[in-house]
């Protein structure tokens, strides 16, 4: 019986190896057709009743792309065959694939942007004219690319679910932040309704520095909060950002952001104590 089982195992292994035909296009040990990243489905949020929300607070955070922990959201600058930067994923999903349609002018999500308006913010024409007679001297095209992204703004709601006994966060919107190549100001390009972008984020992978076999999708990165962010605003009666009352003092702004984080952590601890 042992010999028969061994022979069956060898035959099964041989058949498996024969069926798994690799080619240079697969670029790895597993055929691309067998890799499940492109077939990933979004894990739905658990049902949440209003009566179970013991407490909630809205926050705005900024994820700086040059921080080491946030590099998977920024690189690669040029798209590779197996992965792209978060900005390239979002841009292709809006303009090429059409899988992201909920794009808005600001974080209030009141004025939706058309595809032409989004394209106008990503591709610009800069005309240089003569000061005397207005003659066109040069025409330069400006395209916003991955290396222009300096940060990502995230708008999310923190809440304590008394049924599950946990403090959770749900992202509402996300926005690429650039340094305007013409004006030099730090501005938000547009805002995307995050639930509408989850499917596009779930089918694209980012680099995992710890294990190349277990790469994370962009949706997993945001759901697990595998990034470092600085709080720029907390819901308040004045509707003002931290920089509006901690003026011209970056250190005070960072300390205020840390205080808000600590208050959030302490609140969860207090609920558990209760």
C-alpha positions as CSV (number, residue, x, y, z in Angstrom):
1,X,0.0,0.0,0.0
2,X,2.8,2.4,0.8
3,X,4.5,1.7,-2.6
4,X,1.2,2.4,-4.4
5,X,0.6,5.6,-2.5
6,X,4.2,6.7,-3.2
7,X,3.8,6.0,-6.9
8,X,0.5,7.9,-7.0
9,X,2.1,10.9,-5.3
10,X,5.0,10.8,-7.9
11,X,2.6,10.6,-10.8
12,X,0.4,13.4,-9.4
13,X,3.4,15.6,-8.9
14,X,4.7,14.9,-12.4
15,X,1.3,15.7,-13.9
16,X,1.2,19.0,-11.9
17,X,4.7,20.0,-13.1
18,X,3.8,19.2,-16.6
19,X,0.6,21.2,-16.5
20,X,2.4,24.3,-15.1
21,X,4.1,25.5,-18.2
22,X,6.2,28.7,-17.7
23,X,7.2,31.3,-20.3
24,X,9.4,34.4,-20.2
25,X,6.2,36.5,-20.1
26,X,5.3,34.9,-16.7
27,X,8.4,36.4,-15.2
28,X,8.4,34.1,-12.1
29,X,7.9,30.6,-10.7
30,X,4.1,30.7,-11.0
31,X,2.2,31.4,-14.3
32,X,0.5,34.7,-14.4
33,X,-2.8,33.0,-15.1
34,X,-2.6,31.3,-11.7
35,X,-1.8,34.4,-9.7
36,X,-4.9,35.6,-7.9
37,X,-4.2,39.3,-7.6
38,X,-6.1,40.2,-10.7
39,X,-9.2,38.3,-9.4
40,X,-9.2,39.8,-6.0
41,X,-12.6,40.9,-4.7
42,X,-13.2,43.7,-2.2
43,X,-13.9,42.4,1.3
44,X,-17.2,44.1,2.2
45,X,-17.4,46.2,5.4
46,X,-19.3,44.5,8.2
47,X,-22.9,45.8,8.8
48,X,-22.9,48.7,11.2
49,X,-26.0,49.9,13.0
50,X,-26.3,53.5,14.1
51,X,-27.2,52.3,17.7
52,X,-23.9,50.4,17.9
53,X,-21.8,53.5,17.2
54,X,-21.0,54.6,20.7
55,X,-18.8,57.5,19.5
56,X,-17.4,58.8,16.2
57,X,-14.9,61.5,15.0
58,X,-13.9,62.7,11.5
59,X,-10.2,63.3,10.7
60,X,-8.1,64.4,7.8
61,X,-4.6,62.9,7.4
62,X,-1.7,63.5,5.1
63,X,0.5,60.6,4.0
64,X,3.9,61.9,2.8
65,X,5.2,59.8,0.0
66,X,8.9,60.2,0.8
67,X,8.6,58.6,4.2
68,X,10.1,55.1,4.0
69,X,7.0,53.3,5.2
70,X,5.0,55.0,2.5
71,X,7.3,54.2,-0.4
72,X,5.0,51.3,-1.6
73,X,2.4,54.1,-2.4
74,X,4.9,56.2,-4.3
75,X,7.1,53.8,-6.3
76,X,7.7,52.8,-9.0
77,X,8.0,56.1,-10.8
78,X,7.7,54.3,-14.1
79,X,5.1,51.6,-14.3
80,X,6.5,48.0,-14.3
81,X,4.9,44.9,-15.9
82,X,3.8,43.6,-12.5
83,X,3.0,46.7,-10.5
84,X,2.4,50.5,-10.7
85,X,2.4,53.3,-8.3
86,X,-0.9,54.3,-6.5
87,X,-1.2,57.4,-8.7
88,X,-0.9,55.5,-11.9
89,X,-3.5,53.0,-10.7
90,X,-5.9,55.8,-9.9
91,X,-5.2,57.7,-13.1
92,X,-5.7,54.6,-15.3
93,X,-8.8,53.6,-13.4
94,X,-10.3,57.0,-14.1
95,X,-9.3,57.8,-17.6
96,X,-8.6,54.4,-19.3
97,X,-10.6,51.7,-17.5
98,X,-13.5,53.8,-16.2
99,X,-13.7,51.7,-13.0
100,X,-13.5,54.9,-10.8
101,X,-16.3,57.3,-11.6
102,X,-16.9,59.2,-8.3
103,X,-14.3,62.0,-8.7
104,X,-15.0,65.4,-7.0
105,X,-13.6,68.9,-6.8
106,X,-13.1,68.9,-3.0
107,X,-13.6,66.8,0.1
108,X,-17.2,67.8,0.5
109,X,-18.1,65.6,-2.5
110,X,-20.7,68.1,-3.8
111,X,-19.4,68.9,-7.3
112,X,-18.5,65.9,-9.4
113,X,-15.8,66.2,-12.1
114,X,-16.2,65.0,-15.6
115,X,-13.5,62.9,-17.3
116,X,-12.5,66.0,-19.4
117,X,-12.1,68.1,-16.3
118,X,-9.9,65.4,-14.6
119,X,-7.9,65.2,-17.8
120,X,-7.5,69.0,-17.8
121,X,-6.0,68.8,-14.3
122,X,-3.6,66.1,-15.3
123,X,-2.5,67.4,-18.7
124,X,-2.0,71.2,-19.1
125,X,-0.7,73.5,-21.8
126,X,1.5,76.4,-20.7
127,X,1.8,79.2,-23.2
128,X,4.6,81.8,-23.0
129,X,3.7,85.1,-24.6
130,X,5.6,88.3,-25.3
131,X,4.8,91.0,-22.8
132,X,4.7,93.8,-25.4
133,X,2.5,92.5,-28.2
134,X,1.2,89.1,-26.8
135,X,3.0,87.0,-29.4
136,X,3.2,83.4,-28.5
137,X,6.9,82.6,-27.9
138,X,6.6,78.9,-26.8
139,X,4.1,76.3,-26.0
140,X,4.9,73.7,-23.3
141,X,2.8,70.7,-22.3
142,X,2.8,69.8,-18.6
143,X,1.7,66.3,-17.5
144,X,1.2,65.3,-13.9
145,X,3.1,62.1,-13.2
146,X,3.9,59.9,-10.2
147,X,7.0,61.8,-9.3
148,X,4.9,65.0,-8.9
149,X,2.9,63.4,-6.0
150,X,4.2,64.7,-2.7
151,X,1.5,63.3,-0.4
152,X,-1.9,61.7,-0.2
153,X,-4.8,63.2,1.8
154,X,-7.2,60.8,3.4
155,X,-10.5,61.7,5.0
156,X,-11.8,59.1,7.4
157,X,-14.3,58.5,10.2
158,X,-13.1,56.9,13.4
159,X,-15.9,55.2,15.5
160,X,-16.2,52.8,18.4
161,X,-18.4,49.8,17.7
162,X,-19.8,48.7,21.0
163,X,-21.2,45.4,19.5
164,X,-17.7,44.3,18.5
165,X,-15.9,46.2,21.2
166,X,-13.4,47.9,18.9
167,X,-12.3,51.2,17.6
168,X,-12.3,51.2,13.8
169,X,-11.6,53.6,10.9
170,X,-13.3,53.8,7.6
171,X,-11.8,55.9,4.8
172,X,-14.3,58.1,3.0
173,X,-12.1,60.0,0.5
174,X,-8.6,60.1,-0.9
175,X,-6.8,62.8,-2.8
176,X,-3.4,63.1,-4.5
177,X,-1.4,66.2,-3.4
178,X,1.0,67.8,-5.8
179,X,3.4,70.8,-5.9
180,X,1.9,72.8,-8.7
181,X,4.5,72.9,-11.5
182,X,3.3,76.4,-12.6
183,X,2.4,78.1,-9.3
184,X,4.6,76.1,-6.9
185,X,1.7,75.7,-4.4
186,X,0.8,72.5,-2.6
187,X,-2.7,71.6,-3.9
188,X,-5.1,68.7,-4.1
189,X,-5.7,67.6,-7.6
190,X,-9.1,66.1,-6.9
191,X,-10.9,63.9,-4.4
192,X,-12.1,60.3,-5.0
193,X,-14.9,58.7,-3.1
194,X,-12.9,55.8,-1.5
195,X,-15.6,53.1,-1.6
196,X,-15.8,53.6,-5.4
197,X,-12.0,53.1,-5.7
198,X,-11.7,50.0,-3.6
199,X,-12.1,47.5,-6.5
200,X,-9.4,49.2,-8.5
201,X,-7.1,49.3,-5.5
202,X,-7.9,45.6,-4.7
203,X,-6.8,44.3,-8.1
204,X,-3.4,46.1,-8.1
205,X,-0.5,45.2,-5.9
206,X,2.2,47.2,-4.1
207,X,5.7,46.1,-3.2
208,X,6.0,44.2,0.0
209,X,9.6,44.7,1.4
210,X,9.3,41.7,3.8
211,X,8.0,39.0,1.4
212,X,7.9,39.2,-2.4
213,X,5.4,36.2,-2.5
214,X,2.9,37.9,-0.2
215,X,2.4,41.2,-1.9
216,X,-0.3,43.5,-0.6
217,X,-3.0,45.1,-2.6
218,X,-3.5,48.9,-2.2
219,X,-6.9,48.2,-0.7
220,X,-5.2,46.0,2.0
221,X,-2.6,48.7,2.7
222,X,-5.4,51.2,3.5
223,X,-7.6,48.8,5.4
224,X,-4.7,47.6,7.6
225,X,-3.4,51.2,7.8
226,X,0.1,50.1,6.6
227,X,1.3,53.7,6.3
228,X,2.4,56.6,8.4
229,X,0.2,59.7,8.4
230,X,0.0,63.1,10.1
231,X,-3.3,64.5,11.2
232,X,-4.0,67.8,9.5
233,X,-7.5,68.4,10.7
234,X,-10.0,67.1,13.2
235,X,-13.7,67.8,13.0
236,X,-14.3,71.0,15.0
237,X,-16.8,73.8,15.5
238,X,-14.6,76.3,13.6
239,X,-14.0,74.0,10.7
240,X,-10.3,74.9,10.7
241,X,-7.2,72.9,10.1
242,X,-4.3,72.6,12.6
243,X,-2.2,75.0,10.6
244,X,-4.9,77.6,11.0
245,X,-4.4,77.9,14.8
246,X,-0.8,76.6,15.0
247,X,0.5,79.2,12.6
248,X,4.0,79.2,11.1
249,X,5.2,76.6,13.7
250,X,5.7,73.1,12.1
251,X,6.8,71.7,15.5
252,X,3.7,72.8,17.2
253,X,1.6,71.4,14.4
254,X,3.3,68.0,14.7
255,X,2.8,68.0,18.5
256,X,-0.9,68.9,18.0
257,X,-1.3,66.0,15.6
258,X,0.3,63.7,18.1
259,X,-2.1,65.0,20.8
260,X,-5.1,64.2,18.6
261,X,-3.7,60.7,18.0
262,X,-3.1,60.2,21.8
263,X,-6.6,61.3,22.6
264,X,-8.0,58.8,20.1
265,X,-6.0,56.0,21.7
266,X,-6.9,57.0,25.2
267,X,-10.6,57.1,24.3
268,X,-10.5,53.5,23.1
269,X,-8.7,52.6,26.4
270,X,-11.3,54.4,28.4
271,X,-14.1,52.6,26.7
272,X,-12.4,49.3,27.5
273,X,-12.0,50.3,31.1
274,X,-15.7,51.2,31.3
